[in-house]
Amino acid sequence: MTRTYHVSFPGLGLDMELSPVAFSVGSFSVYWYGIIIATGFMLAVLYCMKTAKRRRIDPDKFLNSVIVGLITAIIGARAYYVAFSWSSFRGDLRSIINIHEGGLAIYGGIIGGLIGGLITAKIQKAELLPMLDVAATGFLIGQGIGRWGNFVNQEAFGTQTDLPWRMVSENTGGVGVHPCFLYESLWCLLGFTLIHFLLLKRQRFEGEIFFAYLVWYGFERTLVEGLRTDSLYLPFADIRVSQLLSGVLFVTGLALLIVNLVKHRADVPFAAETDSGSGEKTVE
């Protein structure tokens, strides 16, 4: 029997019935979570392929990196979850490969995808920073859409709240909670919109979009992770793993942005001085 959830947003007057299962064929079930994740991935790839062509990145090399990155992303997502939930797996090692029962961490997926994709790009002798810039937009699309898989499964929510957009269901214990999936989805889609309409056409140096992604996503996840009730913790300290990692990414991205912006501004006057039709230095 398929489980259903009665989900409501009392402050917004919304009520709905949700089932994690989209459809079944005999004993085989197809879950909305997988469909939503796959949809986000495909839309991200289509957008990135189009952007790669405009930016003169070899689409074949980019696609090869995506394919390998997808495989390593799944491995990374599972490895991250298992590593920080080891007490649940140590007595049943076979359950580690049962990913159809849940247990994938988005940060592990991002890290795994980057490692596989970058190694593939390096082997193909492709430029890494331009590919990272394009990939960052894909991450935001995939994350923005993929988080709705958490909504269907009624997971990845936060602590109790009485805010107008609070979410209530059987999984929340019948109390209103922060819809953390919604916060991250909207933040990622807003970030993609800003990059597409503002930064993509005004990019000043290679890597700028990727560094901006680290800052944008790291900032939001640092805050929202603190609200969640299902966070993974370091085994030796009462510290949320993803919150710590998000803070590190935010600081790292910000530092890289500042350093490269300073370097870019220092290079611009020199370029202006030497760019003259006669070959002589011209100061404007």
N, C-alpha and C positions, 0 to 999 in steps of 0.2 A: 504494500500500500504506500502510495506516494504521500509524503508529508507536505502539508501546506501551511503557510503562515498568514495570519491576519495582521497586516501592517497598517498603521495609521499615523498621520501627522495631525494631531488634534487642533493645534493652533492654526493650521492651514485648511482644516476641514476636508482632509483627504483620507480615504479608506480604500484598501485593496486587499485582494487575496493573491498570495504569491506561492508558486511551486518551483523548487529548484530544478525539477525535471521538465525539459521542454517536450519530449516525447519518448516513447519506448517502442522497441521492436522485440517482441517476445520478452526475454529476461534482460535484454540489453537496453540501457537507458542513456539518453543524450541529455546532458545538463546545460541549463542556460549559462552557467558560469563559463563552460568551455566555448559555447557559441559567442558569448560576449567578448571573451579574451581573443578569440580567433578573428572576430570582426575588427576589433581595435588594432590587432597586428596587421591585418590586410590593408586597412585604411592607412596605417602608418607607412607601410611599405610602398603603396601606390603613390602617396604624397612624396616620400623621400626619393623614389625613383625619378619622378618628374622634376624635383628640385635638383637632383644630382645632374641631370642632363643640362639644365640651365646653368649650372655652375661648372660645366665641363669636367665632371667627374665620370670616369668610365663606368657606365651603368652595369656592365657585366662584372667588373671587379666589386662594385658596391653590392650587387645581388649575391655574389659568392660570399661576401662577408656577412650579409644578413642571414643566409642559410646556415652557415656555421655558427653564427651568433645565436640563432634560435635554438639550436641543439644545446650549446653550452649554457644558454640562459635557463633552460629547463633544468639542467643538471645543477646549475648554481642556485636556482630558486629552492630546489629540494635540499641541497647540501646545507644551505644557510639555515633553513628551518630545522633540519635534523640536528645540526650542530648545537643549536641553542634550545633544543627540546629533547636532548639526549636521554633524559630520564624516561621518556615515553617510548624509546626505541631499544634501549639496551637489552631488554629481555626478549625482544622479538626482532632480530635483525632483518628478517625477510620483509617486515612491514615498511622498511625504508624505501622500497621500490614501489609501494602501493600508492602512487600519487593520485590515483582516481578517487581516493578517500579523503583528499584534501592535504594541506600542508605544504604550500608553496609561498615563499617570501619574496616580495617584489624587489627588495634590495639585492637579494641573492641573484635574482634574474637579471637585474641591470649589470651587476658586477660580472656575472658569468657571460652575459651577452657581449659586454665590452671586451673582455679578455679574448673570447673566441673571434669576435669581429676584427679586433685590432691585430691579432696574430695573422689572421688571413689576409688582411690588408697589407701587412708588412711583407708577407711572403710574396704577394703580388706586386710589391714595390709601389704601392699607392701612397699618396700623401695622406697622413693620418689626421691632421687637424681639420682639413676641409671635410673629410668623411665624418668626423666627430660632430662638426657643426650641423651637418645634414641629419645625422642620427639623433641629435638632441631634439629636433622637432618631432621626429618619430616617437621618441620616448614620451613626449608630452601627449601626443595623440593616443598612443596605446594606454598610458596610465589614466588619462581622462576618461576614456571609454571603458577600460577594463575594470575600474573601481565599481561599476554598476553590477559586476558579477558578485561582489561582496554584498551588495544590497539584496540581490535575489536570494543569496544564501543566508541573509540576515547575520552578517558577521562584520568585523572591523568597525564596530560602533564604540562610542565613548561612554563617559560617566553620566550620571543622572543630571538632568537640567530641566528648567521650566521655560526655556526659550520658545518662541512661537513655532520654530521649525523642528522641535523635538520629535523624535521617532519612537513609536511604541509597538511592540510585538511580543510574541511568546518568548523569543530569545532574549529580550531585554528585561524579562521578569515582570512585564506589564507596566513598567514605568517609562517615562520619557527620558531619552538619552540623546547625546550628541550624534548626529549622523555623519561620522567622520569620513565615510566613503564619499559623501556629497561634498564635503569641504575640499577633499583632495581632487575630486573630479573637476569641480568648478575652477579650482586654482590652476590645475594643469591645462585645461582648455583655454583659460584666460591667458596663460603664459604662451601657449601656442599662437593664439590670436595676435598678441603683442609682437611676437617674433616675426610672424608672417607679414603683418602690415607695417611694422616699424623697423625692426632691427635687420631683417633679411636684406632689405634694399639699401640699408645705410651701414652695413657692416664695415668696420674700420680695419680689422686685422683678423687673420685666420685663428680660429679657436674662440673668438669672442662669443659666438652663440652658445657653444658648449659650456664655456665658463659661466655665462649668464644663466644657463640651465642649472648648473650646480648651485648657484646662489638662490635662484627662484624656488627650486624644489627643496633644497636643503633648509631654507627658511621656514617654509610651510610645514614640512614634515617634522621639524624640531618642535614646533608648537602643537600640531595635531597629535603627534605620537604621545605627548604628555596627557592627552585626554582619553586615550584608548584603554580598554580593559583587557585586551588580549595580547599585550606586548610581550616580546621575547626579551629575557633578561640575561645579562652576563652571569655565568655560573659562579663567579667569585665575588660579585657585588650587586647591590640593589640598584642597578643602572639599566635602563632600557637600551638595548643594543642599537635599534634603529634610530632612536633619538640622539644617541651619542654620535653615530655615524653621520646623521644629518647635520649636526653641528659642525663636524669636521669638514664635510663637503661644502657647507656654507662659507666657512672661514677660508678654506682653500680656494674656492671659486672666486671669492671677493678679492683675495690677495693676487690671484692670477690676473683678474680683470684690471686691478689698479696698476700692477707692474706693466702690463702690456699697453694700457692706455697712456701711461707716462712715456713709455718707449715710443709709442706711435706719435705722440705730440712732439717728441724730441726729433723724430725723423722727418716730420712734415716740413718744417722750415728749411731743412737741408735740401729736400727734394725740390722745393719751390725755388731755391737759389740756383740750383744746377739745371733746371728745366727751361732752357731757352733755345730758340731756333738756331742761333749763331754758335751755340756751344759755349758762350761766355756766361759767367755767373750773373744772375739778375736778381736783385733783392726788391721785393714788392712791399 
